[in-house]
Amino acid sequence: QVQLVESGGGLVQPGGSLRLSCAASGFTFDSYAMSWYRQAPGKERELVAIITNAGGTNYADSVKGRFTISRDNAKSTLYLQMNSLKLEDTAVYYCKVRRFSIDYWGQGTQVIVSS
């Protein structure tokens, strides 16, 4: 079955960096676009970044120039490098894959940006 397991979250000061990882299994990783979403307290889940199976990327305006999505198909792992973190980046971050019109989500990893 499809499994997505995020890791790498934590507490970081404004201006700091974190790298999130999402280990995928149960499907042919290199055949699917992958994405990162986040959900801040009291807010709806929002798309952060997406990477196609060919490596094309797209970002939310709020993270452009600061976040980089990447993938290692040999390791079936998705990454999100987050630099210049801001207070408003505080959220639970989720990776997602859409497969045969079904969305599969990981359990999320908490990122807290605080001084």
N, C-alpha and C positions, 0 to 999 in steps of 0.2 A: 504494500500500500504506500501511497505518497506520504513522505515525512519531510518536514522542514524544521530544522532546529537552529534557532538564532543564538548567538553568543556575542560577547564583547562589550555589552553595555556597562554603565557604571556612572560614577560621580566625577564630574570634570569641571574645572573653572572656566568662566567665559574666556574665549580666545584659545582654548585648548583643543585637543584632537582626540578622536576615538576611531577605531576601525571595527565595524560590525561584520560578523560572518554569518552565513546561513548555509548549513550543511544539508544537502538534498539527497533523497534516496527514494526508490520505488518508481522511478520513471526515467526516461531517457533525457537527462538534464540538458544536453547540448541541442536538443530539438525545440526547446521552448524559451520564449521570452520570460524574464524574471523581473520582479519589481520589489521595491521597498515602499512601505507605507508607514505612517506614524499616527498615533492618536494621543493628543494631549488631554489632560484632565478637563472634563466638561466640554470637549470638542469632538467633532466627527473625525473619523479616520480619513486621512488624506494621502494622496499619492506623493511620494518624495522623488523617486527616480525609477526609470525602467531601462532595461537593456534587452535588446532583441537577441535571438539565437545567433545572429550574424555579428553581434557586437555593437550595433547602433544604440545610442543612448539618448535619453531625454530627461529633463529635470524640472521640478517645480521652480517657479521664479524665485521663491524664497531661499532656495539652496544653491542656485546656480553660482558657479565660481568658488564654492566652498566645499561641496560634497562631490565625490566621484564614485560612481557605481562601476563595478567590474565583475568578471566571472572567470573562474578557472574550471574549464570543462573537464579536464583530466581528474580533478578532485571533486567534481560535482558540488562546487561551492560558489556562493554568491557573496560579494563583499560590498560594503559601503564605507568609504573613507570619508570621515567628517572632520573638516578643519575649521578654524575660526568659529568655534561653536558659540552660540548666543543663548541667552536665557530662554528665548522662545523656541529653541530646539528641544527643550525638555519634553519628553514623550516616551511612550512605549513604541518601539520600532518592530515592525513585522515584515517578513518576506512573504511573497505570494507567487504562486504559479497558477495560471489558468490552463486547464487541460480538459479537452472535450467539453467546453462550456461550464466547467465546474472550477470554482476558485478554492485552492488549498492554501491554508495559512499555517505559519508557525505559531508558537506559543508567545512570541514576543520577547524583547529584551529591553529593559528600562534604561533610558539615558536621562540623567539629571545634570543640568548645567546650573551651577550655583557657585556664588562666591562665599 
